[in-house]
Amino acid sequence: MNNPYKNASAISLFIRFTLIFLVVVTIIRLISAMVFKGGFDGMVDEYFADGKWKIFVRNQAAFSLFYGAFMTGYYKFFKAKEKR
C-alpha cells in the first residue's frame, strides 16, 4: 500500500494535521454548544462571554498543536517504518 505521508516533510504534515483538527473540532464544539446550550446565545455565553474566548482559543490551539505533533510523529516515524 502506498503511504502518501511517507515523502511529505514533517513541517507540512504538522501544519496539515493541526489546521484540519483545529477547524473540524472548533466547528463541532460550536455546533454542539448551539444544540445543547440553547442556540446561538447559549453558545456565545458558554464560550465567548466575559473573556471566556481566551480560554476557548487557548484550549483549541493547545489540543490542535498536540494532535498535530502526535499525528506527524505517528505517520512520519512509526507508520513509515511499517512494511517497507
C-alpha positions as a Markdown table, in Angstrom:
| # | Residue | x | y | z |
|---|---|---|---|---|
| 1 | Met | 0.0 | 0.0 | 0.0 |
| 2 | Asn | 1.3 | 3.5 | -0.9 |
| 3 | Asn | 1.7 | 5.8 | 2.0 |
| 4 | Pro | 1.0 | 9.4 | 0.9 |
| 5 | Tyr | 2.7 | 10.8 | 4.0 |
| 6 | Lys | 6.0 | 9.0 | 3.6 |
| 7 | Asn | 7.5 | 11.6 | 1.3 |
| 8 | Ala | 6.0 | 14.7 | 2.9 |
| 9 | Ser | 8.0 | 16.9 | 5.1 |
| 10 | Ala | 7.4 | 16.8 | 8.8 |
| 11 | Ile | 6.5 | 20.5 | 8.9 |
| 12 | Ser | 3.9 | 20.2 | 6.1 |
| 13 | Leu | 2.4 | 17.2 | 7.9 |
| 14 | Phe | 2.3 | 19.1 | 11.2 |
| 15 | Ile | 0.6 | 22.1 | 9.7 |
| 16 | Arg | -1.9 | 19.9 | 7.8 |
| 17 | Phe | -2.9 | 17.8 | 10.8 |
| 18 | Thr | -3.0 | 20.8 | 13.1 |
| 19 | Leu | -5.2 | 23.0 | 10.9 |
| 20 | Ile | -7.6 | 20.2 | 10.0 |
| 21 | Phe | -8.1 | 19.3 | 13.6 |
| 22 | Leu | -8.5 | 22.9 | 14.6 |
| 23 | Val | -11.2 | 23.7 | 12.0 |
| 24 | Val | -13.1 | 20.4 | 12.5 |
| 25 | Val | -13.1 | 20.3 | 16.3 |
| 26 | Thr | -13.9 | 24.1 | 16.5 |
| 27 | Ile | -16.9 | 23.6 | 14.3 |
| 28 | Ile | -18.1 | 20.6 | 16.2 |
| 29 | Arg | -17.7 | 22.3 | 19.6 |
| 30 | Leu | -19.6 | 25.4 | 18.4 |
| 31 | Ile | -22.4 | 23.4 | 16.8 |
| 32 | Ser | -22.7 | 21.2 | 19.9 |
| 33 | Ala | -22.9 | 24.2 | 22.2 |
| 34 | Met | -25.6 | 25.7 | 20.0 |
| 35 | Val | -27.6 | 22.4 | 20.3 |
| 36 | Phe | -27.1 | 21.7 | 24.0 |
| 37 | Lys | -26.9 | 25.3 | 25.4 |
| 38 | Gly | -29.9 | 26.8 | 23.8 |
| 39 | Gly | -29.0 | 28.2 | 20.5 |
| 40 | Phe | -26.6 | 30.9 | 19.4 |
| 41 | Asp | -26.9 | 32.9 | 22.5 |
| 42 | Gly | -26.2 | 29.9 | 24.7 |
| 43 | Met | -23.1 | 29.2 | 22.6 |
| 44 | Val | -21.9 | 32.8 | 23.0 |
| 45 | Asp | -22.5 | 32.6 | 26.8 |
| 46 | Glu | -20.6 | 29.3 | 27.0 |
| 47 | Tyr | -17.5 | 30.2 | 25.0 |
| 48 | Phe | -17.3 | 33.9 | 24.4 |
| 49 | Ala | -18.9 | 36.0 | 27.2 |
| 50 | Asp | -16.8 | 37.7 | 29.9 |
| 51 | Gly | -13.4 | 36.9 | 28.4 |
| 52 | Lys | -14.1 | 33.2 | 28.0 |
| 53 | Trp | -13.0 | 33.4 | 24.4 |
| 54 | Lys | -9.3 | 33.5 | 25.6 |
| 55 | Ile | -9.8 | 30.1 | 27.3 |
| 56 | Phe | -11.6 | 28.7 | 24.3 |
| 57 | Val | -8.9 | 29.8 | 21.9 |
| 58 | Arg | -6.1 | 28.6 | 24.1 |
| 59 | Asn | -7.7 | 25.2 | 24.6 |
| 60 | Gln | -8.4 | 24.8 | 20.9 |
| 61 | Ala | -4.8 | 25.8 | 20.0 |
| 62 | Ala | -3.2 | 23.6 | 22.6 |
| 63 | Phe | -5.2 | 20.5 | 21.6 |
| 64 | Ser | -4.6 | 21.2 | 17.9 |
| 65 | Leu | -0.9 | 21.5 | 18.4 |
| 66 | Phe | -0.7 | 18.3 | 20.5 |
| 67 | Tyr | -2.8 | 16.4 | 17.9 |
| 68 | Gly | -0.7 | 17.8 | 15.0 |
| 69 | Ala | 2.6 | 16.8 | 16.7 |
| 70 | Phe | 1.3 | 13.3 | 17.7 |
| 71 | Met | -0.1 | 12.5 | 14.2 |
| 72 | Thr | 3.0 | 13.8 | 12.5 |
| 73 | Gly | 5.2 | 11.7 | 14.7 |
| 74 | Tyr | 3.0 | 8.7 | 14.1 |
| 75 | Tyr | 2.8 | 8.9 | 10.3 |
| 76 | Lys | 6.4 | 10.2 | 9.8 |
| 77 | Phe | 8.3 | 8.0 | 12.2 |
| 78 | Phe | 6.2 | 4.9 | 13.1 |
| 79 | Lys | 3.9 | 4.3 | 10.1 |
| 80 | Ala | 6.6 | 5.0 | 7.6 |
| 81 | Lys | 8.8 | 2.2 | 9.1 |
| 82 | Glu | 6.0 | -0.5 | 8.7 |
| 83 | Lys | 6.3 | -2.9 | 5.8 |
| 84 | Arg | 8.9 | -1.1 | 3.7 |
